[in-house]
Amino acid sequence: MIRKILIVEPDPKLARDMFLLFHFERGRFERERYEPEVAGSIVEAAERVQATDFHCIIMDVNLPEMNGYDAVSFIKTISKNTPIIVSAEHNSLELETKMRQQDVYYYHVRSFGQDELRLAVHSVFEELQNVRNTQKLRMKTTTPVVLKQLHSSLKTEQ
């Protein structure tokens, strides 16, 4: 499974570091791989989100066009269910509160390190896999019941 990640980061060095972090990272199985893309602005991010279904978005809180909490709201109007991880260089109670009010998946402070960010992204894909497994399980358990009902109704008609 290809896991598509959009990294919205205006700083080219940080964008490159995050791209490399996920470009060479593997999932639980060798066949799973991350496919990161980078957008340097919210406008570019919006265009990419409209064109591609991303599984996860990592967004810097300090974007040139608008602040992070407004950017999250904007992206959620385009892609409502995509988990968004917000990354911040510095933390404050006010900023963290505003970001959490936007229902972000995770609020990452860079001083916590890249392992923390990597774990948050892994968590996104674990949840997606759990949802898929639950849907498959529902389909498997529902189908025999439907078939039994069909067989029963056919027998009563004869």
TIRO-925027 format. One record per atom (N, C-alpha, C): x, y, z; chain; atom name; residue number from 1. Coordinates in Angstrom, 1 decimal. Example, Ala and Ser with C-alpha at 12.3 -4.5 7.8 and 13.67 -1.06 7.14 Angstrom:
2
     px     py     pz c  a   k
   13.2   -5.7    7.8 A  N   1
   12.3   -4.5    7.8 A CA   1
   13.2   -3.3    7.8 A  C   1
   12.8   -2.2    7.1 A  N   2
   13.7   -1.1    7.1 A CA   2
   12.9    0.0    7.9 A  C   2
# end
This chain:
158
     px     py     pz c  a   k
    0.8   -1.2    0.0 A  N   1
    0.0    0.0    0.0 A CA   1
    0.9    1.2    0.0 A  C   1
    0.6    2.2   -0.9 A  N   2
    1.3    3.4   -0.9 A CA   2
    0.6    4.4    0.1 A  C   2
    1.4    5.0    0.9 A  N   3
    0.8    5.9    2.0 A CA   3
    1.2    7.3    1.6 A  C   3
    0.2    8.1    1.1 A  N   4
    0.5    9.4    0.6 A CA   4
    0.5   10.4    1.7 A  C   4
    1.5   11.2    1.8 A  N   5
    1.7   12.2    2.8 A CA   5
    2.0   13.5    2.1 A  C   5
    1.3   14.6    2.5 A  N   6
    1.6   15.9    2.0 A CA   6
    2.2   16.7    3.1 A  C   6
    3.4   17.2    2.9 A  N   7
    4.2   18.0    3.8 A CA   7
    4.0   19.5    3.4 A  C   7
    3.4   20.3    4.2 A  N   8
    3.2   21.7    3.9 A CA   8
    4.2   22.5    4.8 A  C   8
    5.3   22.9    4.1 A  N   9
    6.4   23.5    4.9 A CA   9
    7.1   24.6    4.0 A  C   9
    7.1   25.9    4.4 A  N  10
    7.7   26.9    3.6 A CA  10
    9.2   27.0    3.7 A  C  10
    9.8   26.4    4.7 A  N  11
   11.2   26.4    4.8 A CA  11
   11.8   25.3    4.0 A  C  11
   12.6   25.6    2.9 A  N  12
   13.1   24.5    2.1 A CA  12
   13.9   23.4    2.8 A  C  12
   14.7   23.8    3.8 A  N  13
   15.5   22.9    4.5 A CA  13
   14.7   21.9    5.3 A  C  13
   13.7   22.5    6.1 A  N  14
   12.8   21.6    6.9 A CA  14
   12.0   20.7    6.0 A  C  14
   11.5   21.3    4.9 A  N  15
   10.7   20.5    3.9 A CA  15
   11.5   19.3    3.4 A  C  15
   12.8   19.6    3.1 A  N  16
   13.7   18.5    2.6 A CA  16
   13.9   17.4    3.7 A  C  16
   14.2   17.9    4.9 A  N  17
   14.4   17.0    6.0 A CA  17
   13.2   16.1    6.2 A  C  17
   12.0   16.6    6.2 A  N  18
   10.8   15.8    6.4 A CA  18
   10.5   14.9    5.3 A  C  18
   10.8   15.4    4.0 A  N  19
   10.6   14.6    2.9 A CA  19
   11.5   13.3    3.0 A  C  19
   12.8   13.6    3.3 A  N  20
   13.7   12.4    3.4 A CA  20
   13.4   11.5    4.6 A  C  20
   12.8   12.1    5.7 A  N  21
   12.4   11.3    6.8 A CA  21
   11.4   10.2    6.4 A  C  21
   10.4   10.6    5.5 A  N  22
    9.4    9.7    5.2 A CA  22
    9.7    9.0    3.8 A  C  22
   10.5    9.5    3.0 A  N  23
   10.8    8.9    1.7 A CA  23
   11.5    7.6    1.9 A  C  23
   12.4    7.5    2.9 A  N  24
   13.1    6.3    3.2 A CA  24
   12.5    5.4    4.3 A  C  24
   11.5    5.9    4.9 A  N  25
   10.8    5.1    6.0 A CA  25
    9.9    4.0    5.4 A  C  25
    9.9    2.9    6.0 A  N  26
    9.1    1.8    5.6 A CA  26
    8.0    1.5    6.6 A  C  26
    6.9    1.0    6.2 A  N  27
    5.8    0.6    7.1 A CA  27
    6.1   -0.7    7.7 A  C  27
    5.1   -1.4    8.2 A  N  28
    5.2   -2.6    8.9 A CA  28
    5.7   -3.7    8.0 A  C  28
    5.3   -3.6    6.7 A  N  29
    5.7   -4.6    5.7 A CA  29
    6.4   -3.9    4.6 A  C  29
    7.3   -4.6    4.0 A  N  30
    8.2   -4.1    3.0 A CA  30
    7.4   -3.5    1.8 A  C  30
    6.2   -4.1    1.5 A  N  31
    5.4   -3.6    0.4 A CA  31
    4.7   -2.3    0.6 A  C  31
    4.7   -1.9    1.9 A  N  32
    4.1   -0.6    2.2 A CA  32
    5.2    0.5    2.2 A  C  32
    4.9    1.6    1.5 A  N  33
    5.9    2.6    1.5 A CA  33
    5.2    4.0    1.6 A  C  33
    5.9    4.9    2.0 A  N  34
    5.4    6.3    2.1 A CA  34
    5.7    7.0    0.8 A  C  34
    4.8    7.8    0.4 A  N  35
    5.0    8.7   -0.8 A CA  35
    4.8   10.1   -0.4 A  C  35
    5.9   10.8    0.1 A  N  36
    5.7   12.2    0.5 A CA  36
    5.8   13.1   -0.6 A  C  36
    5.0   14.2   -0.5 A  N  37
    5.1   15.3   -1.5 A CA  37
    5.2   16.6   -0.6 A  C  37
    5.8   17.6   -1.2 A  N  38
    6.0   18.8   -0.5 A CA  38
    5.3   20.0   -1.2 A  C  38
    4.7   20.8   -0.3 A  N  39
    4.1   22.1   -0.8 A CA  39
    4.7   23.2    0.1 A  C  39
    5.1   24.3   -0.6 A  N  40
    5.7   25.3    0.2 A CA  40
    4.8   26.4    0.6 A  C  40
    3.5   26.3    0.3 A  N  41
    2.5   27.3    0.7 A CA  41
    1.1   26.7    0.8 A  C  41
    0.2   27.4    1.4 A  N  42
   -1.1   26.9    1.6 A CA  42
   -1.8   26.8    0.2 A  C  42
   -1.5   27.8   -0.7 A  N  43
   -2.1   27.7   -2.0 A CA  43
   -1.7   26.5   -2.8 A  C  43
   -0.4   26.2   -2.8 A  N  44
    0.1   25.0   -3.4 A CA  44
   -0.5   23.7   -2.7 A  C  44
   -0.6   23.8   -1.4 A  N  45
   -1.2   22.6   -0.7 A CA  45
   -2.6   22.4   -1.1 A  C  45
   -3.4   23.5   -1.2 A  N  46
   -4.8   23.3   -1.6 A CA  46
   -4.9   22.7   -3.0 A  C  46
   -4.1   23.2   -3.9 A  N  47
   -4.1   22.6   -5.2 A CA  47
   -3.8   21.1   -5.2 A  C  47
   -2.8   20.7   -4.5 A  N  48
   -2.5   19.3   -4.4 A CA  48
   -3.5   18.5   -3.7 A  C  48
   -4.1   19.0   -2.7 A  N  49
   -5.2   18.3   -2.0 A CA  49
   -6.4   18.1   -2.9 A  C  49
   -6.7   19.1   -3.7 A  N  50
   -7.8   18.9   -4.6 A CA  50
   -7.5   17.9   -5.7 A  C  50
   -6.3   17.7   -6.1 A  N  51
   -5.9   16.8   -7.1 A CA  51
   -5.6   15.4   -6.7 A  C  51
   -5.2   15.2   -5.4 A  N  52
   -4.8   13.9   -4.9 A CA  52
   -5.4   13.6   -3.6 A  C  52
   -5.7   12.3   -3.3 A  N  53
   -6.2   11.9   -2.0 A CA  53
   -5.0   11.6   -1.1 A  C  53
   -4.7   12.4   -0.2 A  N  54
   -3.6   12.2    0.7 A CA  54
   -4.2   11.5    1.9 A  C  54
   -3.4   10.6    2.5 A  N  55
   -3.8    9.9    3.7 A CA  55
   -3.5   10.7    5.0 A  C  55
   -2.5   11.6    4.9 A  N  56
   -2.1   12.4    6.0 A CA  56
   -1.5   13.7    5.5 A  C  56
   -1.7   14.8    6.2 A  N  57
   -1.1   16.1    5.9 A CA  57
   -0.3   16.5    7.1 A  C  57
    1.0   16.9    6.9 A  N  58
    1.8   17.5    8.0 A CA  58
    2.0   19.0    7.6 A  C  58
    1.5   19.9    8.5 A  N  59
    1.5   21.3    8.1 A CA  59
    2.2   22.1    9.2 A  C  59
    3.1   23.0    8.7 A  N  60
    3.8   23.9    9.6 A CA  60
    2.7   24.9   10.1 A  C  60
    2.9   25.3   11.3 A  N  61
    2.0   26.3   11.9 A CA  61
    2.2   27.7   11.4 A  C  61
    3.4   28.0   10.9 A  N  62
    3.7   29.3   10.4 A CA  62
    3.9   29.3    8.9 A  C  62
    2.8   29.6    8.3 A  N  63
    2.7   29.6    6.8 A CA  63
    2.7   31.1    6.4 A  C  63
    3.3   31.4    5.3 A  N  64
    3.4   32.8    4.8 A CA  64
    2.1   33.5    4.6 A  C  64
    1.1   32.7    4.1 A  N  65
   -0.2   33.3    3.7 A CA  65
   -1.1   33.5    4.8 A  C  65
   -1.1   32.6    5.8 A  N  66
   -2.0   32.6    6.9 A CA  66
   -1.5   31.8    8.1 A  C  66
   -2.0   32.0    9.3 A  N  67
   -1.6   31.3   10.4 A CA  67
   -2.1   29.8   10.3 A  C  67
   -1.5   29.0   11.1 A  N  68
   -1.8   27.6   11.1 A CA  68
   -3.2   27.2   11.3 A  C  68
   -3.9   27.8   12.3 A  N  69
   -5.2   27.4   12.6 A CA  69
   -6.2   27.8   11.5 A  C  69
   -6.0   28.9   10.9 A  N  70
   -6.8   29.3    9.7 A CA  70
   -6.5   28.3    8.5 A  C  70
   -5.3   28.0    8.4 A  N  71
   -4.9   27.0    7.3 A CA  71
   -5.5   25.7    7.5 A  C  71
   -5.6   25.2    8.7 A  N  72
   -6.2   23.9    9.0 A CA  72
   -7.7   23.9    8.6 A  C  72
   -8.4   25.0    9.0 A  N  73
   -9.8   25.1    8.6 A CA  73
  -10.0   25.2    7.1 A  C  73
   -9.1   25.9    6.5 A  N  74
   -9.1   26.0    5.0 A CA  74
   -9.0   24.6    4.3 A  C  74
   -8.0   23.9    4.7 A  N  75
   -7.7   22.5    4.2 A CA  75
   -8.8   21.6    4.5 A  C  75
   -9.4   21.7    5.7 A  N  76
  -10.5   20.8    6.1 A CA  76
  -11.8   21.1    5.2 A  C  76
  -11.9   22.3    4.6 A  N  77
  -13.0   22.5    3.7 A CA  77
  -12.9   21.8    2.4 A  C  77
  -11.6   21.5    2.1 A  N  78
  -11.3   20.7    0.8 A CA  78
  -11.3   19.2    1.1 A  C  78
  -10.7   18.8    2.2 A  N  79
  -10.5   17.4    2.5 A CA  79
  -10.9   17.2    4.0 A  C  79
  -12.1   17.0    4.2 A  N  80
  -12.7   17.0    5.6 A CA  80
  -12.1   15.9    6.5 A  C  80
  -11.9   14.7    5.9 A  N  81
  -11.5   13.6    6.8 A CA  81
  -10.0   13.2    6.8 A  C  81
   -9.2   14.0    6.1 A  N  82
   -7.8   13.7    6.1 A CA  82
   -7.1   14.2    7.4 A  C  82
   -6.5   13.3    8.1 A  N  83
   -5.8   13.6    9.4 A CA  83
   -4.7   14.7    9.1 A  C  83
   -4.7   15.7   10.0 A  N  84
   -3.7   16.8    9.8 A CA  84
   -2.9   16.8   11.1 A  C  84
   -1.5   16.8   10.9 A  N  85
   -0.6   16.9   12.0 A CA  85
    0.0   18.3   11.8 A  C  85
    0.0   19.1   12.9 A  N  86
    0.5   20.4   12.8 A CA  86
    1.9   20.4   13.5 A  C  86
    2.9   21.0   12.9 A  N  87
    4.2   21.1   13.4 A CA  87
    4.6   22.5   13.8 A  C  87
    5.1   22.7   15.0 A  N  88
    5.5   24.1   15.4 A CA  88
    6.9   24.1   15.9 A  C  88
    7.6   25.2   15.6 A  N  89
    8.9   25.4   16.2 A CA  89
    8.9   25.7   17.7 A  C  89
    8.0   26.6   18.0 A  N  90
    7.8   27.0   19.4 A CA  90
    6.4   26.8   19.9 A  C  90
    6.2   26.5   21.1 A  N  91
    4.9   26.2   21.6 A CA  91
    4.5   27.3   22.6 A  C  91
    3.2   27.5   22.6 A  N  92
    2.6   28.4   23.7 A CA  92
    1.2   27.8   24.0 A  C  92
    0.7   28.0   25.2 A  N  93
   -0.6   27.5   25.5 A CA  93
   -1.7   28.0   24.6 A  C  93
   -1.6   29.3   24.3 A  N  94
   -2.6   29.9   23.4 A CA  94
   -2.6   29.2   22.0 A  C  94
   -1.4   29.0   21.4 A  N  95
   -1.3   28.4   20.1 A CA  95
   -1.8   27.0   20.1 A  C  95
   -1.3   26.2   21.1 A  N  96
   -1.7   24.8   21.2 A CA  96
   -3.3   24.7   21.4 A  C  96
   -3.8   25.6   22.2 A  N  97
   -5.3   25.6   22.4 A CA  97
   -6.0   25.9   21.1 A  C  97
   -5.6   26.9   20.3 A  N  98
   -6.2   27.2   19.0 A CA  98
   -6.1   26.0   18.1 A  C  98
   -4.9   25.4   18.1 A  N  99
   -4.7   24.3   17.1 A CA  99
   -5.6   23.1   17.5 A  C  99
   -5.7   22.8   18.8 A  N 100
   -6.6   21.6   19.2 A CA 100
   -8.0   21.9   18.9 A  C 100
   -8.4   23.2   19.0 A  N 101
   -9.8   23.6   18.7 A CA 101
  -10.1   23.3   17.2 A  C 101
   -9.1   23.2   16.4 A  N 102
   -9.3   22.9   14.9 A CA 102
   -9.4   21.4   14.7 A  C 102
   -9.4   20.6   15.7 A  N 103
   -9.5   19.2   15.6 A CA 103
   -8.4   18.6   14.8 A  C 103
   -7.1   19.0   15.1 A  N 104
   -6.0   18.4   14.4 A CA 104
   -5.7   17.0   15.0 A  C 104
   -5.1   16.2   14.2 A  N 105
   -4.8   14.8   14.6 A CA 105
   -3.8   14.8   15.7 A  C 105
   -2.7   15.6   15.5 A  N 106
   -1.6   15.7   16.4 A CA 106
   -1.0   17.0   16.3 A  C 106
   -0.5   17.5   17.4 A  N 107
    0.2   18.8   17.5 A CA 107
    1.7   18.5   17.9 A  C 107
    2.6   18.7   16.9 A  N 108
    4.0   18.3   17.1 A CA 108
    4.8   19.5   17.3 A  C 108
    5.6   19.5   18.4 A  N 109
    6.5   20.6   18.7 A CA 109
    7.9   20.0   18.3 A  C 109
    8.6   20.7   17.4 A  N 110
    9.8   20.2   16.8 A CA 110
   10.9   19.8   17.8 A  C 110
   10.9   20.5   18.9 A  N 111
   12.0   20.2   19.9 A CA 111
   11.8   18.8   20.5 A  C 111
   10.6   18.2   20.3 A  N 112
   10.4   16.8   20.7 A CA 112
   11.1   15.8   19.8 A  C 112
   11.5   16.2   18.6 A  N 113
   12.3   15.4   17.7 A CA 113
   11.5   14.7   16.6 A  C 113
   12.2   14.2   15.6 A  N 114
   11.6   13.6   14.5 A CA 114
   11.0   12.3   14.8 A  C 114
   11.5   11.6   15.8 A  N 115
   10.9   10.3   16.2 A CA 115
    9.4   10.5   16.6 A  C 115
    9.1   11.6   17.3 A  N 116
    7.8   11.9   17.8 A CA 116
    6.9   12.1   16.5 A  C 116
    7.4   12.8   15.5 A  N 117
    6.6   13.0   14.3 A CA 117
    6.4   11.7   13.6 A  C 117
    7.4   10.9   13.5 A  N 118
    7.3    9.6   12.8 A CA 118
    6.3    8.8   13.5 A  C 118
    6.2    8.8   14.8 A  N 119
    5.2    8.0   15.6 A CA 119
    3.8    8.5   15.3 A  C 119
    3.7    9.8   15.2 A  N 120
    2.3   10.3   14.9 A CA 120
    1.8    9.9   13.6 A  C 120
    2.7    9.9   12.6 A  N 121
    2.3    9.5   11.2 A CA 121
    2.1    8.0   11.2 A  C 121
    2.9    7.2   11.9 A  N 122
    2.6    5.7   12.0 A CA 122
    1.2    5.5   12.6 A  C 122
    0.9    6.3   13.6 A  N 123
   -0.4    6.2   14.3 A CA 123
   -1.6    6.4   13.3 A  C 123
   -1.4    7.4   12.5 A  N 124
   -2.4    7.7   11.5 A CA 124
   -2.7    6.5   10.6 A  C 124
   -1.6    5.8   10.1 A  N 125
   -1.8    4.7    9.3 A CA 125
   -2.2    3.4   10.0 A  C 125
   -1.9    3.3   11.3 A  N 126
   -2.4    2.2   12.1 A CA 126
   -3.9    2.3   12.2 A  C 126
   -4.4    3.5   12.4 A  N 127
   -5.9    3.8   12.5 A CA 127
   -6.5    3.5   11.2 A  C 127
   -5.9    3.9   10.1 A  N 128
   -6.5    3.7    8.8 A CA 128
   -6.6    2.2    8.5 A  C 128
   -5.6    1.4    8.9 A  N 129
   -5.6    0.0    8.7 A CA 129
   -6.6   -0.7    9.6 A  C 129
   -6.8   -0.2   10.8 A  N 130
   -7.8   -0.8   11.7 A CA 130
   -9.2   -0.5   11.1 A  C 130
   -9.5    0.7   10.5 A  N 131
  -10.7    0.9    9.9 A CA 131
  -11.0    0.0    8.7 A  C 131
   -9.9   -0.2    7.9 A  N 132
  -10.0   -1.1    6.8 A CA 132
  -10.3   -2.5    7.2 A  C 132
   -9.6   -3.0    8.3 A  N 133
   -9.8   -4.3    8.8 A CA 133
  -11.2   -4.5    9.3 A  C 133
  -11.8   -3.5   10.0 A  N 134
  -13.1   -3.6   10.5 A CA 134
  -14.1   -3.6    9.4 A  C 134
  -13.9   -2.8    8.3 A  N 135
  -14.8   -2.9    7.2 A CA 135
  -14.8   -4.2    6.5 A  C 135
  -13.6   -4.8    6.4 A  N 136
  -13.5   -6.2    5.8 A CA 136
  -14.2   -7.2    6.6 A  C 136
  -14.0   -7.1    7.9 A  N 137
  -14.7   -8.0    8.8 A CA 137
  -16.2   -7.9    8.7 A  C 137
  -16.7   -6.7    8.7 A  N 138
  -18.1   -6.5    8.5 A CA 138
  -18.6   -7.2    7.2 A  C 138
  -17.9   -7.0    6.1 A  N 139
  -18.3   -7.5    4.9 A CA 139
  -18.3   -9.1    4.9 A  C 139
  -17.3   -9.7    5.6 A  N 140
  -17.2  -11.1    5.7 A CA 140
  -18.3  -11.7    6.5 A  C 140
  -18.7  -11.0    7.6 A  N 141
  -19.7  -11.5    8.5 A CA 141
  -21.1  -11.2    7.9 A  C 141
  -21.2  -10.2    7.1 A  N 142
  -22.5   -9.9    6.6 A CA 142
  -22.9  -10.8    5.4 A  C 142
  -22.0  -11.1    4.6 A  N 143
  -22.3  -11.8    3.3 A CA 143
  -22.9  -13.2    3.6 A  C 143
  -22.4  -14.0    4.5 A  N 144
  -23.1  -15.3    4.7 A CA 144
  -24.5  -15.2    5.2 A  C 144
  -24.7  -14.2    6.1 A  N 145
  -26.1  -13.9    6.6 A CA 145
  -27.0  -13.6    5.4 A  C 145
  -26.6  -12.7    4.5 A  N 146
  -27.4  -12.4    3.4 A CA 146
  -27.6  -13.6    2.5 A  C 146
  -26.6  -14.4    2.3 A  N 147
  -26.8  -15.6    1.5 A CA 147
  -27.7  -16.6    2.1 A  C 147
  -27.6  -16.7    3.4 A  N 148
  -28.5  -17.6    4.1 A CA 148
  -30.0  -17.2    4.0 A  C 148
  -30.2  -15.9    4.1 A  N 149
  -31.5  -15.3    3.9 A CA 149
  -32.0  -15.5    2.5 A  C 149
  -31.2  -15.4    1.5 A  N 150
  -31.6  -15.6    0.2 A CA 150
  -31.9  -17.1    0.0 A  C 150
  -31.1  -18.0    0.5 A  N 151
  -31.4  -19.4    0.4 A CA 151
  -32.7  -19.8    1.1 A  C 151
  -33.0  -19.2    2.2 A  N 152
  -34.2  -19.4    3.0 A CA 152
  -35.4  -19.0    2.2 A  C 152
  -35.3  -17.8    1.6 A  N 153
  -36.5  -17.3    0.9 A CA 153
  -36.7  -18.0   -0.4 A  C 153
  -35.7  -18.5   -1.0 A  N 154
  -35.8  -19.3   -2.2 A CA 154
  -36.5  -20.7   -1.9 A  C 154
  -36.1  -21.3   -0.8 A  N 155
  -36.7  -22.5   -0.4 A CA 155
  -38.2  -22.4    0.0 A  C 155
  -38.6  -21.3    0.6 A  N 156
  -40.0  -21.1    1.0 A CA 156
  -40.8  -20.8   -0.3 A  C 156
  -40.2  -20.3   -1.3 A  N 157
  -41.0  -20.0   -2.5 A CA 157
  -41.2  -21.2   -3.3 A  C 157
  -40.4  -22.3   -3.1 A  N 158
  -40.6  -23.5   -3.9 A CA 158
  -41.6  -24.3   -3.4 A  C 158
# end
